[in-house]
């Protein structure tokens, strides 16, 4: 037995090393820096009071850690959201996220089973479900799916949406531990996100936002998000070469607010159940933090808009009308524009359209050109009825922005017609996924439950299951291509988003009539093979996508990007690579104890190895007794 002690100690030492590695984390002391990247940002989540529309709003925001000039007295309108981040392909990006939120003086409060029960007694015409049973007579008898009840609104984390970087929803970033916990940064805590942007990463518009299950919707309704550009200079130089010198951000946001009567402010984020059903009293579509802002251009000039749909619970259309004709059908009165890229991936040639439909998370690079002066409007129009169980008026029609076009001979004009322009594509044709590469096809079914005796209500599922962070739902391996058939069994929209891996859209369809819901025709009007990171799964319909897993492995997610759906269950775990089950079930309660054990084991191992090496220089041993014993054993066996 004693002869095995060195091996046992060596094994113990290795085990301790693995346990220490398993206990690794990217939480840091808020006094420590996080600035080892090529590009570094200090991002702070905080609660502030600002001027918004005609109100004084108090809510949750992102701000730069070096910025202390944001507040009601000097709030810059251009920074209604977090600071814009920029990184180049091939660079490392480090982000220190500090949570300084204290919402003790603002709402909302997390919904309870009683809140759901009260609302379900008389749901009214606003919620059009068919019920097959009466509700229980007391809220205490409701079944409660606690992990999928929204809450912890002051805790947060960070998702860099669309970037092909390390998995970063579970601690630590890039973890292969299937039991890794959701990153949850509580008030007073800090986290150091470390990303490596690949050399070949597509240049374009991306964004960042919180992604802690249960609080994502409330925090984005409040304004916690920001733009992130992967900018290698190629697009900018190509646009300039064509004489296109005016580029503007165009960020669509659908906050959900309630009136309050407080000394410091008069609106704040509405209760979750109001925002979820788009029934909040103050629920506008804002562009760049404003109601109907004005953009200016000249006849013949090309205006480049970088459009982010940062909506939480709504789709949007992008339709351009002459002012005064905005109530007309877009096929009759909508003006042409050109899309030159989506979701951070540029096209080789512009695509001419007169309507674009965007859901939360999607981005479009759009070129506009007008041949006569006047006022034009960009319109959200015609989504109602299709989006949510034939509910009319949700989302409402609204003018998003006005474009004032003047005659200005000095304004720069394009060197060639837009239709003839050629851009460097985000992906070469040779990178397209081929059918013979697909190793497996899987169904992903988004569905809703209407059990009136269960909270949350409605229930949201992926393949019949509500989200659980401790369960691995889907597995894939780096280098392999997979087909997912995304199925939407309900008459509502679900935008599908997969983390750190974009995909190609192959097919879309719906059982609904495009004559009854004409905007649906535009949803399904796409070029097969289109690269996206977020795709609309049509109501009562499907989308077929191909994804090839590449750069990064570990535990991550996909989900519906209507964030109230995600927060209440419509999300699944995805593990890319081989899960490291070896030590994942070991729960290390005290890392200091583990370190002391490892130090002790290491000292013993070093001592034994030294003794063994020293003994090799001493006199030869007499092994005659051992040989005799072996002879005896051999005879017994014979």
C-alpha positions as CSV (number, residue, x, y, z in Angstrom):
1,X,0.0,0.0,0.0
2,X,2.8,2.3,0.9
3,X,4.3,1.8,-2.6
4,X,1.3,3.4,-4.1
5,X,1.5,6.6,-2.0
6,X,3.5,8.6,-4.5
7,X,1.1,7.9,-7.3
8,X,-1.8,8.8,-5.1
9,X,-0.2,12.0,-4.1
10,X,0.6,12.9,-7.7
11,X,-3.0,12.1,-8.7
12,X,-4.2,14.3,-5.8
13,X,-1.9,17.1,-7.0
14,X,-3.3,16.9,-10.5
15,X,-6.8,16.7,-9.2
16,X,-6.2,19.8,-7.1
17,X,-4.9,21.6,-10.1
18,X,-7.9,20.7,-12.1
19,X,-10.3,21.7,-9.3
20,X,-8.5,25.1,-9.0
21,X,-8.9,25.5,-12.8
22,X,-12.5,24.6,-12.6
23,X,-13.0,27.3,-9.9
24,X,-11.6,30.0,-12.3
25,X,-13.8,33.1,-12.7
26,X,-13.7,36.4,-14.5
27,X,-15.3,38.3,-11.6
28,X,-12.7,40.8,-10.4
29,X,-12.4,43.3,-7.6
30,X,-13.8,46.6,-8.7
31,X,-10.5,48.2,-7.7
32,X,-8.6,46.0,-10.2
33,X,-8.1,47.0,-13.9
34,X,-9.4,45.2,-16.9
35,X,-7.2,46.7,-19.6
36,X,-5.0,44.1,-21.2
37,X,-6.7,44.1,-24.6
38,X,-5.8,46.0,-27.7
39,X,-9.0,47.9,-27.1
40,X,-10.4,48.4,-23.6
41,X,-13.6,49.9,-22.3
42,X,-14.9,50.6,-18.8
43,X,-18.7,50.1,-18.9
44,X,-20.9,51.0,-15.9
45,X,-24.5,50.0,-15.3
46,X,-26.2,52.7,-13.2
47,X,-29.5,54.4,-12.4
48,X,-29.8,58.0,-13.5
49,X,-32.3,60.7,-14.2
50,X,-32.4,62.1,-17.7
51,X,-34.6,64.2,-20.0
52,X,-36.4,61.9,-22.5
53,X,-39.1,63.1,-24.9
54,X,-41.1,65.6,-22.8
55,X,-40.6,63.7,-19.6
56,X,-38.1,63.4,-16.8
57,X,-37.1,59.7,-16.8
58,X,-35.3,57.8,-14.1
59,X,-34.0,54.4,-15.0
60,X,-31.2,52.0,-15.7
61,X,-28.5,52.9,-18.2
62,X,-25.0,52.1,-19.4
63,X,-22.4,54.8,-19.2
64,X,-18.6,55.0,-19.7
65,X,-16.6,54.5,-16.6
66,X,-14.7,57.7,-17.4
67,X,-17.9,59.7,-18.0
68,X,-19.4,61.6,-15.0
69,X,-21.2,64.2,-17.1
70,X,-24.4,62.4,-17.8
71,X,-27.5,63.6,-16.0
72,X,-30.6,65.7,-16.1
73,X,-28.7,69.0,-16.4
74,X,-26.4,68.0,-19.2
75,X,-27.7,64.9,-20.9
76,X,-26.4,64.7,-24.5
77,X,-29.2,63.6,-26.8
78,X,-26.7,61.6,-28.9
79,X,-25.9,59.4,-25.9
80,X,-29.3,58.1,-24.8
81,X,-27.7,54.7,-24.8
82,X,-24.3,53.4,-23.8
83,X,-21.0,54.5,-25.3
84,X,-20.3,53.3,-28.9
85,X,-17.5,50.7,-28.9
86,X,-15.2,50.1,-31.9
87,X,-12.8,47.3,-32.5
88,X,-10.9,46.1,-35.6
89,X,-10.6,42.5,-36.9
90,X,-7.7,40.7,-35.2
91,X,-7.8,42.9,-32.1
92,X,-8.5,41.8,-28.5
93,X,-11.4,43.6,-26.8
94,X,-11.6,43.8,-23.0
95,X,-14.6,45.2,-21.2
96,X,-14.8,45.9,-17.5
97,X,-18.5,45.9,-16.5
98,X,-19.1,47.6,-13.1
99,X,-22.6,47.3,-11.6
100,X,-23.5,50.5,-9.7
101,X,-27.3,50.1,-10.0
102,X,-29.4,51.1,-7.0
103,X,-33.1,51.2,-8.0
104,X,-34.5,51.5,-4.5
105,X,-36.5,54.5,-5.6
106,X,-37.9,53.2,-8.9
107,X,-39.9,50.3,-10.3
108,X,-40.8,47.9,-11.6
109,X,-41.2,45.1,-9.1
110,X,-40.9,41.5,-10.1
111,X,-44.2,39.9,-10.9
112,X,-45.6,37.3,-8.5
113,X,-48.0,34.4,-8.9
114,X,-50.7,36.6,-7.4
115,X,-50.0,39.2,-10.1
116,X,-50.6,36.6,-12.8
117,X,-53.6,35.2,-11.1
118,X,-55.3,38.6,-10.7
119,X,-54.7,39.4,-14.4
120,X,-56.1,36.1,-15.5
121,X,-59.4,36.5,-13.8
122,X,-60.7,38.9,-16.4
123,X,-58.2,38.9,-19.2
124,X,-60.5,40.9,-21.5
125,X,-60.2,41.5,-25.2
126,X,-56.5,42.5,-24.9
127,X,-55.4,38.9,-24.5
128,X,-56.9,36.7,-27.1
129,X,-56.2,33.1,-26.0
130,X,-58.7,30.3,-25.8
131,X,-59.0,28.9,-22.4
132,X,-59.9,25.3,-21.8
133,X,-60.2,25.4,-18.0
134,X,-61.1,27.7,-15.2
135,X,-58.4,29.2,-13.1
136,X,-57.7,28.0,-9.6
137,X,-59.7,30.0,-6.9
138,X,-56.6,31.2,-5.1
139,X,-53.1,32.3,-6.3
140,X,-51.4,30.1,-3.7
141,X,-52.6,27.0,-5.7
142,X,-50.9,28.1,-8.9
143,X,-47.9,26.2,-10.2
144,X,-44.9,28.4,-10.3
145,X,-41.9,27.9,-12.6
146,X,-39.6,30.0,-10.4
147,X,-36.5,30.0,-12.7
148,X,-38.6,31.6,-15.5
149,X,-40.3,34.3,-13.4
150,X,-38.7,37.7,-14.2
151,X,-36.7,39.3,-11.4
152,X,-33.4,40.5,-10.0
153,X,-33.7,43.7,-12.1
154,X,-30.6,45.3,-10.6
155,X,-28.3,42.3,-11.4
156,X,-26.9,42.2,-14.9
157,X,-24.3,40.8,-17.4
158,X,-23.2,41.6,-21.0
159,X,-23.8,40.1,-24.4
160,X,-21.9,41.3,-27.5
161,X,-24.7,40.5,-30.0
162,X,-23.6,39.1,-33.3
163,X,-19.8,39.0,-32.7
164,X,-18.0,35.8,-33.5
165,X,-16.1,35.6,-30.2
166,X,-15.8,33.5,-27.1
167,X,-19.0,32.1,-25.5
168,X,-19.7,34.5,-22.7
169,X,-23.1,33.8,-21.0
170,X,-21.6,31.5,-18.3
171,X,-18.7,32.0,-15.9
172,X,-15.9,32.1,-16.8
173,X,-15.9,33.4,-20.4
174,X,-15.2,30.5,-22.7
175,X,-16.2,27.8,-20.1
176,X,-16.4,24.1,-21.0
177,X,-18.1,23.3,-17.7
178,X,-21.6,22.1,-18.4
179,X,-22.6,23.2,-14.9
180,X,-21.1,26.7,-15.3
181,X,-23.4,29.3,-13.7
182,X,-25.0,32.2,-15.6
183,X,-22.9,35.3,-15.2
184,X,-24.8,37.4,-12.7
185,X,-23.1,40.7,-11.7
186,X,-24.8,42.0,-8.6
187,X,-24.7,45.6,-7.4
188,X,-21.2,46.4,-6.2
189,X,-19.6,43.7,-8.3
190,X,-17.4,43.9,-11.4
191,X,-16.5,41.5,-14.3
192,X,-13.8,41.4,-16.8
193,X,-14.9,40.3,-20.3
194,X,-12.0,39.3,-22.6
195,X,-12.7,38.8,-26.3
196,X,-10.6,38.0,-29.3
197,X,-12.0,39.2,-32.6
198,X,-10.8,37.0,-35.4
199,X,-8.7,38.4,-38.2
200,X,-11.4,37.5,-40.8
201,X,-14.3,38.9,-38.8
202,X,-16.9,40.7,-41.0
203,X,-16.9,44.4,-40.6
204,X,-20.2,46.0,-39.7
205,X,-22.7,47.1,-37.1
206,X,-23.2,45.0,-34.0
207,X,-24.5,45.9,-30.5
208,X,-24.3,45.0,-26.8
209,X,-26.9,44.6,-24.2
210,X,-27.6,42.8,-20.9
211,X,-28.6,39.1,-21.1
212,X,-29.3,37.9,-17.5
213,X,-32.2,35.6,-17.6
214,X,-35.2,37.2,-16.0
215,X,-34.1,40.8,-16.2
216,X,-33.1,41.4,-19.9
217,X,-36.5,42.8,-21.0
218,X,-36.8,45.3,-18.1
219,X,-33.3,46.5,-18.5
220,X,-33.6,47.1,-22.3
221,X,-37.0,48.8,-21.9
222,X,-35.0,51.1,-19.6
223,X,-32.3,51.8,-22.2
224,X,-29.4,49.5,-21.3
225,X,-27.8,48.9,-24.7
226,X,-25.2,50.3,-27.0
227,X,-23.6,50.1,-30.5
228,X,-20.5,48.2,-31.3
229,X,-18.7,48.4,-34.6
230,X,-16.2,46.1,-36.1
231,X,-14.4,48.6,-38.2
232,X,-11.5,47.7,-40.4
233,X,-11.9,50.7,-42.7
234,X,-13.0,48.8,-45.8
235,X,-16.6,49.9,-45.9
236,X,-15.8,53.5,-45.1
237,X,-13.2,53.7,-47.8
238,X,-15.5,52.1,-50.4
239,X,-18.3,54.4,-49.5
240,X,-16.0,57.4,-49.8
241,X,-14.7,56.1,-53.1
242,X,-18.3,56.2,-54.4
243,X,-18.8,59.8,-53.1
244,X,-21.0,58.7,-50.1
245,X,-19.8,60.8,-47.1
246,X,-22.8,61.1,-44.9
247,X,-23.4,58.2,-42.5
248,X,-25.9,58.2,-39.6
249,X,-26.9,55.8,-36.9
250,X,-30.6,54.9,-36.9
251,X,-31.5,53.1,-33.7
252,X,-35.1,52.0,-33.2
253,X,-36.1,51.4,-29.6
254,X,-39.5,50.6,-28.0
255,X,-39.4,51.6,-24.3
256,X,-42.3,50.7,-22.0
257,X,-42.9,53.4,-19.5
258,X,-45.5,54.3,-16.8
259,X,-46.4,57.6,-15.3
260,X,-45.3,58.2,-11.7
261,X,-45.7,61.2,-9.4
262,X,-42.4,61.5,-7.7
263,X,-40.3,64.6,-6.8
264,X,-37.3,63.5,-9.0
265,X,-39.1,62.2,-12.1
266,X,-42.4,61.5,-13.8
267,X,-41.9,58.3,-15.8
268,X,-40.1,55.0,-15.2
269,X,-40.1,51.5,-16.7
270,X,-43.5,49.9,-16.5
271,X,-44.4,46.7,-14.8
272,X,-43.3,43.6,-16.6
273,X,-46.8,42.3,-17.3
274,X,-47.7,45.6,-19.0
275,X,-44.6,45.7,-21.2
276,X,-44.9,42.0,-22.1
277,X,-48.4,42.6,-23.6
278,X,-47.4,45.9,-25.2
279,X,-50.2,47.6,-23.1
280,X,-48.0,50.2,-21.4
281,X,-49.5,53.7,-21.5
282,X,-46.2,55.2,-22.8
283,X,-44.9,52.8,-25.5
284,X,-43.5,54.8,-28.4
285,X,-41.0,53.9,-31.1
286,X,-38.0,56.2,-30.6
287,X,-35.2,56.7,-33.1
288,X,-31.9,57.7,-31.5
289,X,-33.8,58.5,-28.3
290,X,-36.3,60.9,-30.0
291,X,-39.8,61.0,-31.3
292,X,-39.6,61.5,-35.1
293,X,-36.1,63.0,-35.4
294,X,-35.2,64.8,-38.6
295,X,-32.3,63.8,-40.9
296,X,-31.1,66.1,-43.7
297,X,-29.7,65.4,-47.1
298,X,-29.7,66.9,-50.6
299,X,-31.2,65.9,-53.9
300,X,-28.9,63.3,-55.6
301,X,-26.9,62.9,-52.5
302,X,-26.7,59.4,-50.9
303,X,-27.5,59.1,-47.2
304,X,-26.1,56.0,-45.5
305,X,-28.2,54.8,-42.4
306,X,-26.9,52.2,-40.1
307,X,-30.2,50.8,-38.8
308,X,-30.4,48.8,-35.5
309,X,-33.7,47.4,-34.4
310,X,-33.2,47.4,-30.7
311,X,-36.9,46.7,-29.9
312,X,-37.7,44.4,-27.0
313,X,-41.1,43.1,-27.9
314,X,-41.9,44.4,-31.4
315,X,-41.1,44.1,-35.1
316,X,-40.6,47.2,-37.2
317,X,-41.0,48.1,-40.8
318,X,-38.7,50.5,-42.6
319,X,-40.8,52.2,-45.4
320,X,-40.0,55.5,-47.0
321,X,-42.9,57.7,-48.2
322,X,-43.3,61.2,-49.4
323,X,-44.8,63.1,-46.5
324,X,-48.6,63.0,-46.8
325,X,-48.7,59.5,-48.4
326,X,-47.6,57.5,-45.4
327,X,-51.0,55.8,-44.9
328,X,-51.0,54.3,-48.3
329,X,-50.0,50.7,-49.1
330,X,-46.2,50.5,-49.5
331,X,-46.4,48.6,-52.8
332,X,-48.2,51.6,-54.3
333,X,-46.5,54.5,-52.5
334,X,-43.3,53.2,-50.9
335,X,-40.0,54.7,-52.4
336,X,-37.0,52.5,-53.2
337,X,-33.9,52.3,-51.1
338,X,-30.9,49.9,-51.1
339,X,-29.8,47.4,-48.5
340,X,-26.0,46.8,-48.7
341,X,-25.7,44.6,-45.6
342,X,-27.5,42.9,-42.8
343,X,-26.4,41.8,-39.3
344,X,-22.9,43.0,-39.8
345,X,-22.3,41.2,-43.1
346,X,-21.9,43.3,-46.2
347,X,-23.4,42.3,-49.6
348,X,-21.3,42.3,-52.8
349,X,-24.1,44.2,-54.6
350,X,-26.9,46.5,-53.2
351,X,-30.3,45.0,-52.9
352,X,-33.1,47.3,-54.0
353,X,-36.3,47.3,-51.8
354,X,-39.3,49.4,-50.9
355,X,-39.9,47.8,-47.5
356,X,-37.7,46.1,-44.9
357,X,-39.1,44.2,-41.9
358,X,-36.8,44.1,-38.8
359,X,-37.2,42.3,-35.5
360,X,-35.3,42.9,-32.3
361,X,-31.6,42.4,-32.7
362,X,-31.5,42.7,-36.5
363,X,-29.4,45.4,-38.4
364,X,-29.6,46.8,-41.9
365,X,-27.1,49.0,-43.7
366,X,-29.3,51.2,-45.9
367,X,-28.6,53.7,-48.7
368,X,-31.2,56.4,-49.5
369,X,-31.3,58.8,-52.5
370,X,-34.0,61.4,-53.4
371,X,-34.4,63.1,-56.8
372,X,-36.5,66.0,-55.7
373,X,-36.6,68.3,-52.6
374,X,-39.2,68.0,-49.9
375,X,-40.1,66.1,-46.7
376,X,-40.1,62.4,-46.6
377,X,-40.9,60.0,-43.7
378,X,-39.7,56.6,-42.6
379,X,-42.6,54.6,-41.4
380,X,-43.5,51.8,-39.0
381,X,-46.6,50.5,-40.7
382,X,-48.7,47.3,-41.2
383,X,-47.2,44.9,-38.6
384,X,-50.3,44.8,-36.4
385,X,-52.4,41.6,-36.7
386,X,-49.5,39.5,-37.9
387,X,-47.3,39.9,-34.9
388,X,-49.5,38.7,-32.1
389,X,-52.6,36.6,-32.4
390,X,-54.3,39.0,-34.8
391,X,-54.3,41.8,-32.2
392,X,-54.9,45.0,-34.1
393,X,-53.1,48.2,-33.0
394,X,-50.1,46.3,-31.6
395,X,-47.6,47.4,-32.7
396,X,-49.1,50.7,-33.7
397,X,-48.3,52.5,-36.9
398,X,-46.0,55.4,-36.4
399,X,-43.7,57.8,-38.2
400,X,-40.2,56.9,-37.1
401,X,-38.3,59.8,-38.6
402,X,-38.5,62.6,-41.1
403,X,-36.0,63.3,-43.9
404,X,-35.7,66.9,-45.1
405,X,-34.3,67.0,-48.7
406,X,-33.0,70.3,-50.0
407,X,-31.5,71.5,-53.3
408,X,-27.8,71.9,-52.7
409,X,-25.6,71.8,-55.7
410,X,-22.5,71.7,-53.5
411,X,-23.5,68.4,-51.8
412,X,-21.4,65.4,-52.8
413,X,-23.0,63.1,-55.4
414,X,-22.3,59.4,-56.0
415,X,-19.7,58.6,-58.7
416,X,-21.8,55.8,-60.2
417,X,-25.5,54.7,-59.8
418,X,-26.1,52.7,-56.5
419,X,-27.2,49.6,-58.5
420,X,-23.7,49.4,-60.0
421,X,-21.7,49.7,-56.8
422,X,-19.6,46.8,-55.7
423,X,-18.7,46.2,-52.0
424,X,-16.3,43.8,-50.3
425,X,-18.7,41.0,-49.0
426,X,-18.6,39.9,-45.4
427,X,-18.3,36.3,-46.6
428,X,-16.9,35.1,-49.9
429,X,-19.1,32.7,-51.9
430,X,-16.6,29.9,-51.2
431,X,-17.5,30.2,-47.5
432,X,-21.1,29.3,-48.1
433,X,-22.2,26.1,-46.5
434,X,-22.9,23.2,-48.9
435,X,-25.6,20.6,-48.6
436,X,-23.2,17.8,-48.5
437,X,-21.5,19.3,-45.4
438,X,-24.6,19.0,-43.2
439,X,-24.1,16.2,-40.7
440,X,-27.4,16.4,-38.9
441,X,-30.8,18.1,-39.1
442,X,-32.7,19.1,-35.9
443,X,-36.0,20.7,-35.2
444,X,-36.3,23.7,-32.9
445,X,-39.9,24.4,-32.0
446,X,-41.0,27.7,-30.5
447,X,-44.3,27.3,-28.8
448,X,-46.6,28.9,-26.2
449,X,-48.6,27.4,-23.4
450,X,-51.9,28.9,-22.0
451,X,-52.1,27.1,-18.7
452,X,-54.0,29.6,-16.5
453,X,-53.0,27.8,-13.4
454,X,-49.2,28.3,-14.0
455,X,-46.9,31.2,-13.7
456,X,-45.5,32.7,-15.7
457,X,-48.4,33.2,-18.1
458,X,-48.2,32.6,-21.0
459,X,-45.6,29.9,-20.9
460,X,-42.9,29.9,-23.5
461,X,-41.1,26.7,-24.6
462,X,-38.4,25.4,-26.9
463,X,-39.2,21.8,-27.9
464,X,-41.8,21.7,-25.2
465,X,-39.4,22.7,-22.4
466,X,-39.0,26.0,-20.5
467,X,-35.4,27.2,-20.0
468,X,-33.1,25.6,-17.4
469,X,-29.5,26.8,-17.3
470,X,-28.5,23.5,-15.6
471,X,-29.6,21.3,-18.6
472,X,-27.7,20.9,-21.8
473,X,-30.4,21.0,-24.6
474,X,-28.4,20.9,-27.8
475,X,-24.9,19.7,-28.7
476,X,-22.6,20.5,-31.7
477,X,-19.0,20.2,-32.6
478,X,-16.6,22.7,-34.1
479,X,-16.1,22.4,-37.8
480,X,-19.3,20.6,-38.4
481,X,-22.3,22.0,-40.3
482,X,-25.9,21.5,-39.0
483,X,-29.3,22.2,-40.3
484,X,-32.0,23.6,-37.9
485,X,-35.6,23.7,-38.9
486,X,-37.1,26.5,-36.8
487,X,-40.8,25.9,-36.3
488,X,-43.3,28.4,-35.0
489,X,-46.5,26.8,-34.0
490,X,-48.4,29.9,-33.0
491,X,-49.8,33.0,-34.6
492,X,-47.2,35.3,-33.4
493,X,-43.6,36.2,-34.3
494,X,-40.4,34.8,-32.8
495,X,-37.1,36.2,-33.8
496,X,-34.4,33.4,-33.5
497,X,-30.9,34.4,-32.3
498,X,-28.0,32.1,-31.8
499,X,-24.9,33.3,-29.9
500,X,-21.4,33.6,-31.4
501,X,-22.3,31.8,-34.6
502,X,-24.1,33.3,-37.6
503,X,-26.0,31.1,-40.1
504,X,-27.4,31.1,-43.6
505,X,-31.1,31.3,-44.1
506,X,-32.2,28.7,-46.7
507,X,-36.0,28.6,-46.6
508,X,-39.0,30.4,-45.0
509,X,-42.7,29.7,-45.1
510,X,-46.0,30.3,-43.3
511,X,-49.5,28.9,-43.3
512,X,-50.9,32.4,-43.0
513,X,-52.2,34.3,-46.0
514,X,-50.0,37.0,-47.4
515,X,-53.1,38.7,-48.7
516,X,-54.5,38.9,-45.2
517,X,-51.1,39.9,-43.8
518,X,-49.3,41.6,-46.7
519,X,-46.2,42.5,-44.5
520,X,-45.6,38.7,-44.2
521,X,-44.7,38.6,-47.9
522,X,-41.8,41.0,-47.1
523,X,-40.7,38.9,-44.2
524,X,-40.3,35.9,-46.4
525,X,-38.7,37.9,-49.3
526,X,-35.0,37.1,-49.0
527,X,-32.1,35.7,-51.1
528,X,-31.5,32.1,-50.1
529,X,-28.1,31.7,-48.4
530,X,-28.4,35.1,-46.7
531,X,-26.0,35.3,-43.7
532,X,-27.7,36.5,-40.4
533,X,-27.4,36.1,-36.7
534,X,-31.1,36.8,-36.0
535,X,-34.0,35.6,-38.2
536,X,-37.7,36.1,-38.0
537,X,-39.5,32.8,-37.7
538,X,-42.9,33.6,-39.3
539,X,-46.1,33.1,-37.4
540,X,-47.6,29.6,-38.0
541,X,-44.5,29.0,-40.1
542,X,-40.9,27.9,-40.3
543,X,-37.4,29.0,-41.3
544,X,-34.6,26.5,-42.3
545,X,-31.1,27.6,-41.5
546,X,-27.6,26.1,-41.9
547,X,-24.9,26.9,-39.4
548,X,-21.2,25.9,-39.4
549,X,-19.6,25.9,-36.0
550,X,-16.2,27.5,-36.2
551,X,-14.0,29.5,-33.9
552,X,-15.2,29.1,-30.4
553,X,-16.4,26.3,-28.2
554,X,-18.2,25.9,-24.8
555,X,-21.5,26.5,-23.2
556,X,-23.8,29.1,-24.8
557,X,-27.4,29.8,-25.8
558,X,-30.0,30.4,-28.5
559,X,-33.4,32.0,-27.9
560,X,-36.3,34.1,-29.1
561,X,-35.2,37.7,-29.3
562,X,-38.5,39.0,-28.1
563,X,-36.9,39.4,-24.7
564,X,-40.0,39.0,-22.6
565,X,-40.4,35.6,-24.3
566,X,-36.8,34.8,-23.5
567,X,-37.1,35.9,-19.9
568,X,-40.0,33.6,-19.3
569,X,-38.7,30.4,-20.8
570,X,-38.1,30.6,-24.6
571,X,-34.3,29.9,-24.5
572,X,-32.1,26.8,-24.7
573,X,-28.5,25.9,-23.9
574,X,-26.2,24.9,-26.6
575,X,-22.8,23.2,-26.0
576,X,-20.2,23.4,-28.8
577,X,-17.5,20.9,-28.4
578,X,-17.0,18.2,-25.7
579,X,-18.5,19.1,-22.3
580,X,-15.9,18.7,-19.5
581,X,-17.9,16.5,-17.1
582,X,-14.8,15.2,-15.3
583,X,-14.9,17.6,-12.5
584,X,-17.9,19.6,-13.2
585,X,-19.9,18.0,-10.4
586,X,-17.3,18.9,-7.8
587,X,-18.6,22.0,-6.0
588,X,-15.7,23.9,-4.5
589,X,-17.1,25.7,-1.5
590,X,-13.8,27.3,-0.4
591,X,-11.1,27.9,-2.9
592,X,-8.6,28.8,-0.1
593,X,-9.0,25.3,1.3
594,X,-8.4,23.8,-2.1
595,X,-5.3,25.8,-2.6
596,X,-3.9,24.8,0.8
597,X,-4.6,21.1,-0.1
598,X,-2.9,21.5,-3.4
599,X,0.2,23.2,-1.8
600,X,0.4,20.4,0.7
601,X,0.1,17.7,-1.9
602,X,2.7,19.4,-4.1
603,X,5.2,19.7,-1.3
604,X,4.8,16.0,-0.5
605,X,5.2,15.0,-4.2
606,X,8.3,17.1,-4.5
607,X,9.7,15.5,-1.4
608,X,9.1,12.0,-2.6
609,X,10.5,12.7,-6.0
610,X,13.6,14.1,-4.4
611,X,14.0,11.1,-2.1
612,X,13.6,8.8,-5.1
613,X,16.2,10.6,-7.1
614,X,18.6,10.7,-4.1
615,X,18.2,7.0,-3.5
616,X,19.3,6.1,-7.0
617,X,22.9,7.2,-6.0
618,X,23.0,4.9,-2.9
619,X,24.2,1.2,-2.6
620,X,22.3,-1.5,-4.6
621,X,19.3,-3.1,-2.9
622,X,19.1,-6.8,-2.0
623,X,16.0,-8.1,-3.8
624,X,16.5,-11.8,-3.0
625,X,13.6,-11.9,-0.6
626,X,11.3,-10.4,-3.3
627,X,12.5,-13.0,-5.8
628,X,11.8,-15.8,-3.3
629,X,8.3,-14.6,-2.7
630,X,7.6,-14.4,-6.4
631,X,8.8,-18.0,-6.8
632,X,6.4,-19.1,-4.0
633,X,3.5,-17.2,-5.7
634,X,4.3,-18.8,-9.0
635,X,4.2,-22.3,-7.5
636,X,0.9,-21.6,-5.9
637,X,-0.5,-20.5,-9.2
638,X,0.8,-23.7,-10.9
